Amino acid sequence: MRYYEEIGLLPAPARTEGGQRVYDAKARDRLAFIRHARELGFGLDAIRALLSLADRPDLDCAAADRIAQEHLDAVRERIARLRGLESELQRMVEIEHLIDPVDAGDPAKVAQALVRKVLDEAAADAGQRLGREVVTHLETGDAANVILRAIEREAADLVVMGSRGLGEIKGLLQGSVSHKIAQLAPCPCLTVK
């Protein structure tokens, strides 16, 4: 309470002859408001502004509405960040069950387990939508060469692939996986942007 007095949120109370503070009902109500506002996450500046508006009931409520709206926006933003954190933590918990403890220290094997999980979920979803089995392969190495070997192994009659959207010059200088596959594949290729 002394802190709130020092920063001007509570008025200095009356004192007894012995120097003890005496708070009236108005001060208790004001303290209850401050505590409640703090529990709701309002900062001291917002509380000070709200108390100032409460002390002047003749003023328009638009300022109080603005303060409440700003706080609501901040709460919603915090909730969104917490939901993102929740998803990330859930993935971490799930990863623990996907990864052999021996592989847990190997970032490449952890990444491979994560990719496998996403790939399996996407294949299950696609299979359900298409009404047929979707077969997936997860391999590491030079992307273009791995894909070209898979095309030959599976005797593919069409390859559908995505493109990172490199410009013509950047793709030419850096080399494009989709361009290399389109040039070397023994079957037609469809590149989707």
C-alpha positions, 0 to 999 in steps of 0.5 A, a space after each residue: 500500500 505504501 508503494 501505491 501511495 508513493 507513486 500516487 495511486 493512493 492518497 496519503 491516509 489520515 494518521 492516528 496520534 500514534 502515527 498509524 495509517 487509517 484508511 477509509 472505505 474509499 481508499 479500500 475500494 481504490 486499493 481493491 480496484 488497483 489489485 483487481 486491475 493488476 490481476 487482469 494485467 493492467 500496467 501502472 500507467 493504465 491503472 493511473 489513467 483509469 483511476 483518474 477517469 474514475 475520479 472525474 465521472 463527468 469525463 467521456 468514457 471513450 478514454 477508458 474504452 481505449 485503454 481497455 481495448 489496448 489491453 484487450 489487444 495485448 491480451 489477445 496477442 499474448 494468447 496467440 504467442 502462448 498458443 504458439 508456445 503450446 504447439 511448440 511444446 506439444 511437438 517437443 513432447 511428441 518428438 521425445 516419443 518419435 526419437 530413439 534416445 540414442 539418436 536424440 543428440 544427433 540434430 540430423 536424426 531429430 530433423 529426420 524424425 520430425 520430417 517423417 512425422 509431417 510426411 506421414 501425416 500429409 500422406 494419410 491426409 492425401 490418401 484419405 482425400 484421394 481414396 487411395 494409398 499414398 507411398 512416401 520416401 524419405 531420403 537424404 543427400 543431394 536433392 536432385 540426385 535423390 529424386 532422380 534415383 527415386 523416379 527411376 526406382 519407382 518407374 514414375 510416369 509423371 513428376 510433380 514438384 514445387 519450386 522455391 520461386 528463384 528468379 531466372 538469373 538466381 536459379 541459373 547461378 545457384 542451380 535449381 533442383 526442379 530445373 535439373 530434374 526437368 532436364 534429366 528425368 526420363 518422364 514428363 515433369 510438372 513444376 508448381 509454383 
